[in-house]
Amino acid sequence: MGFSLYVHIPYCQSKCPYCDFNSHAAASWPEAEYTRALIAELEYRAAMPPFTDERIKTIFFGGGTPSLFKPESIGAVIEAAERIFGVEKTAEITLEANPGTVDLAKLSGIRTAGVNRISFGAQSFKDETLKYLGRIHSADETRAAASAAHRAGFERLNLDLIFAVPGQTLADVKFDIESAAALEPDHISAYNLTFEEGTVFGTDLKRGLIDPLPADTQAAMYVSVREELPRRGYAMYEISNYSAQGHEARHNLAYWRAESYLGIGAGAHSFARIGKGGRRWWNEKLPARYIAAATPKGIAEAGGETIGERTAMGEFVFLNLRLRAGFTPADFETRFGCAFDDAFPAAQWLFDTGMLTRAEGRIMLTDRGLELADSAFAEFV
């Protein structure tokens, strides 16, 4: 079946106040040493189940800010993945980038290195919103980066947007959508701002320093996103993701379909399907500790857990429900050997209250379910 490879590059120039990813602001970073550690970890994992003799079908460089690394370093990791595992010829290879860290020359180098999909953290096209979010790029830099990406040969381009930012209006959200679509990406992700524990915004919220938008305003913005993006040719296929037909993010689909993936790098997580359950593990979070652990033998695992059949069932359901198409009961039964209704009889209330529906042989969230998704997912966790 193959598997997906996630490569975490944790360094960034400045950590955004809403970010709860494993990212570390730095003026400089040990790029050569970190790249060697990534390759060492690849070699270690290739020699052990469950990825032995499996080929890579997607690669995703996330962060942090992967675009801070030189194209040669990105290319070295892709070349090592090809040498060690083999990469499918049609593989989707994505790299996340901050618009302010790239120009035409760098994007051309990244494309030559083997990356065929670029993802820019645009977030907004209002400079005041970008400033509030702690972003270090401007709206014009996003426009310039998208134009350069097209000229560099990227046919696959994603733009990330954030809505429900304090002070933002419904008109601002529509402006961001119009501005993003005008740059002709094939994919747009639109995320509702959340205030996570351990972030600057999370702390400020507890201290009463942030006044979030009212829930009904946030809901209206989400409705607007779900209407405006499809109107511009970007069909909704996941709770926060929209694309031109056939241009869904294949790497992320592997997560939402509960398929196997290998994560390498500081703090990266992995999941391997094993029978009806699986195993999940994660690496050392601190970059320096990761480099020390992974070099030279590639062993950087900091912890792990076995996923039992019951847990795997629940994860399969709520991850697939993130997709607009949901899942088929037949897929569930093929994977777990029992019927969905037998496994989750208590979930009937979700159908009775109009949060889930059965249509065309599939189980999926309704529009109401999309707006109350966390409540629906809780039934399966």
Salt bridges, closest charged atoms under 4 A:
GLU43 OE2 - ARG83 NH1 3.57
GLU92 OE1 - ARG156 NH2 3.45
ASP140 OD1 - ARG143 NH1 2.90
ASP172 OD1 - LYS126 NZ 3.86
GLU178 OE2 - ARG232 NH2 3.53
ASP186 OD2 - ARG156 NE 2.59
ASP186 OD2 - HIS247 ND1 2.75
GLU197 OE2 - LYS206 NZ 2.68
GLU228 OE2 - ARG231 NH1 2.84
GLU228 OE1 - ARG232 NH1 2.61
GLU238 OE2 - ARG322 NE 2.58
GLU259 OE1 - LYS57 NZ 2.91
GLU284 OE1 - ARG289 NH2 3.57
GLU301 OE1 - ARG45 NH2 2.84
GLU301 OE2 - ARG279 NH2 2.44
GLU305 OE2 - ARG280 NE 3.17
GLU315 OE2 - ARG280 NH2 2.73
ASP341 OD1 - ARG358 NH2 2.63
ASP367 OD1 - ARG324 NH2 2.70
GLU371 OE2 - ARG226 NH2 3.33
